[in-house]
Amino acid sequence: MSEPQGSAAAAEAPARRPLRTAELSGEVAAAWDGGDLPAALPRLLDPAAARETLHWGRNYLYVADWPARGEGAGGEAVVVKQFRNQGWRRRLDRRLRGSRAERSWRMAWALRAAGIGTPEPVLWMEGRAAEAPSWLVTRHLAGWTEARYYVRALNAGEAEARFPDLPSAAFLAAVAALARRLHDR
């Protein structure tokens, strides 16, 4: 786990702008804006258009192609997390505190401003209806694995076999150091 480069730049006010369509509202990071993003949103937010599925459970996590930003630009890999708002508790929580995607978006910017490494936030969107899903989009970090998968392998006694290049002592020390930095900031 390494610190992001240029954490002083991360402490500056992030450049973001509101993004609205007839059925969706949210924000996009200015560095990722461009092209005809509103027209590209339905494909980006559709799990059926995923390049790769990362997690399929209570929430959906998948890799998708970000729409090209300008002439000659190619699509970039992003991770889309779709939060579902099923049940009255989730809908009430969304009404009172905002969608989980919006809260995750704000937290990602706050972590980056504090110098804590987290994938670059790109976009958050939510449907206008209370039961509609919400989405958080971040830059895809190829070659990275979520800590939960290592912890599950560790608990099952399979960590050495599944992650031979990551000693458990080093992993636990890195998690402890991250917890300390989060506490300090």
Long-range contacts (C-beta under 8 A, 24 or more apart in sequence): 1-117, 1-174, 1-177, 1-178, 2-117, 3-115, 3-117, 4-112, 4-115, 4-117, 7-115, 10-112, 10-113, 10-115, 11-113, 11-114, 11-115, 14-109, 14-112, 14-113, 16-109, 19-123, 19-125, 23-127, 23-128, 23-132, 24-125, 24-126, 24-127, 24-128, 25-125, 25-126, 25-128, 26-101, 26-102, 26-105, 26-123, 26-124, 26-125, 26-126, 26-134, 26-135, 27-105, 27-123, 27-124, 28-122, 28-123, 29-120, 29-121, 29-122, 29-123, 32-66, 32-69, 32-122, 32-123, 33-69, 34-69, 34-70, 34-73, 35-67, 35-68, 35-69, 35-70, 35-73, 36-67, 37-67, 40-67, 41-125, 43-67, 44-78, 44-80, 44-137, 45-80, 45-82, 45-125, 45-135, 47-80, 47-82, 50-80, 51-77, 54-79, 54-146, 55-146, 58-84, 59-83, 59-84, 63-140, 64-137, 66-122, 66-137, 76-139, 76-140, 77-139, 77-140, 77-142, 78-122, 78-137, 78-138, 78-139, 78-140, 79-119, 79-137, 79-138, 79-139, 79-140, 80-135, 80-136, 80-137, 81-135, 81-136, 81-137, 81-138, 82-133, 82-134, 82-135, 83-133, 83-134, 83-135, 83-136, 84-133, 85-130, 85-131, 85-132, 85-133, 85-134, 86-131, 91-130, 91-131, 94-126, 94-130, 94-134, 95-130, 99-124, 99-126, 99-134, 100-134, 100-136, 101-125, 101-126, 101-134, 101-135, 101-136, 102-126, 102-134, 104-136, 105-136, 108-136, 108-138, 114-185, 115-181, 115-185, 116-178, 116-181, 116-182, 116-185, 147-171, 147-175
